[in-house]
Amino acid sequence: MLRVREIVEQVKTVRIEQGQVLDEPHRVAVVAAVIANPYGAGYVDDVVALANDVGADLGSLVGPRVVELLDGHIESFGKAAVVGYDGEVEHGSALIHNLLFGNVFRGAADGTELLPACEKCGGPGTSMDIPLKHKLDAKTRSHHQTVTFQVADAPRLGEIVIACAGSNRGRPLARLAPFGAEATP
């Protein structure tokens, strides 16, 4: 059973980068659910069955809302999990690497690529560096970026923070050549 203590949303809008006014603001949205760890404390042998039971519901809480916060315009995405210290990284990994979870966000974003991820254990306020990649082609360098996010009061013991993030465009002022277009010495 999925028990949600709180949902946290954040939208960052960058209009000027390195003194350069951007033609289009760079927007990054993060939505996180603070949930009771469905695995409890310590080791659990079968982490997959429970992840299958709650994957779609959990994905529906966070993924589509990221797309909404970006007014439907999303070009890159990623996901993260921070497990309270009495759990294990595998608990968070099982939840966010479950296809039912990822398919909800991927579908809402009209994406095809796998969602890049970070997962770790930590206490309240632990920051997560959520990697973002282009939703249709993970090799698109302009969209390789990281958003740092935290929930000040989570995860507590017995909790997991599950987050999805997305951006409306690539990095501000991205200037790297596409893969394969680099000059060879």
Buried (B, 14 or more C-beta within 10 A) or exposed (E): EBEEBEBBEBEEEEEEEEEEEBEEBBBBBBBBBBBBBBBEBEEBEEBEEBBBBBBBBBBBBBBBBBBBBBEEEBBBBBBBBBBBBBBBEBBBBBBBBBBBBBBBBBEBBEBEBBBBBBBBBBEBEBEBEBBBBBBBEBEBBBBBBBBEBBBEEBBBEBBBBBBBBBBBBBBBEBEEEEEEEEEEE
